[in-house]
Amino acid sequence: MKNVIYEKAELLSQLIVELYEKRYLKKVIFSKPEKSDEIKTILTPKVLKDKQVMQFELLTKDNKAYHQNVTDNCIESVRDNVNCHSQINVISSVGDIQYMVSKSGKETLLGAGEVEKKLKCDTCENEHIEYGGNNKEKKYILSGKEEFLKQLGISDEQGRVHDKAQSKFRQINKFLDQIESVVRYLPQDDITVYDLCCGKSYLSFAAYYYFKSIKNIDLEMICIDLKSDVIEYCSSVASRLGFDKMQFVCSDINEYPIDGRVDLVISLHACDIATDIVIDKAIASGAKVILSTPCCHHELNHKLNCKELSFITKHSMLRQKLADSATDALRLLRLEYSGYDAHAVELIDPEDTPKNILLKAVYKGKPDKEKERSLKEEYSRIYSFLTGE
């Protein structure tokens, strides 16, 4: 049996409890148990009789399941399970952790550092999971009855979300969850919002409705896209809804001049380097908050030229995944040396869309010259390593 005096096992136990207490924990899977008659144990946070509990479900080889609900001394119950399992997977809204221990007792803990970092990050506050009971429905900011959702074809006249629009409805609500987590960094009287590469503007309409109707914050929103037919359609929808401070402009975002105060810049699935243009425009405008979901990471994929990573890049699918992650990581570094507290968060379940990463940045003030220089050098070093340039 493992001993919890092992540093990594104890750290894991503490992180699980902290994630649970802060309502970031989704699930913990304890597998490879010591007892031969057991299969695994699953920990799921629940709310039962208005009380938050850790629910442990033990599955055995004789097809039985045993449940235990824990409310007190949670750390002890977690430690007990950590002690008697050799593989543990933690799934949370701020990152995943994997723990493994070999037969010789060697521990491996992956992802814990990033989770610890996000637990200390004030921009990640309020990204809580709504712990429910066994049959409790998911709570959303929007109900489906909002008029703009009917106009956009998300729901019918009775407010029922169309079956084919369920994933889009979840995406809109998850995006509003992210806005809600950063709204305190924005002015509370009136704000200016830009949606760059707005497309059909589902999120633009949702953001406008959220600020105006839910938070009672006046706003001016400028939505920009190259497609004239899309701009014409969205303008007509805004007019029908009475969203009179919502302006749609047909333009190349690279050429459109952004003047005056900018509080929030959003962008959904701007393709390839368009996301970089969005980020550069947002930084140059002094945006207080940036929320951007990237798409189609082609540029770095074409430039990857790193012998040390050839064991990955020789496989086209893995090469693209590497390019995706590296591109977004470099973007976050770019935001950091520009004075932003920046993180990648999951926007929606990857089962709904593989393009589920949101780059979330809050301006904290220009870093001192030494830190800025160090971050820029790190950026250049990493880019050169990846491309050979």
Helices and strands as residue ranges (DSSP letters): H 7-21, E 25-33, E 38-48, E 51-60, E 65-70, H 74-83, E 85-92, E 95-101, E 107-110, H 112-119, G 122-124, H 147-151, G 163-165, H 166-182, G 183-185, E 190-196, H 202-209, I 210-214, E 218-225, H 228-241, E 246-250, E 264-271, H 273-285, E 289-295, H 299-303, G 307-309, H 310-313, H 316-337, E 340-346, E 357-363, H 369-387
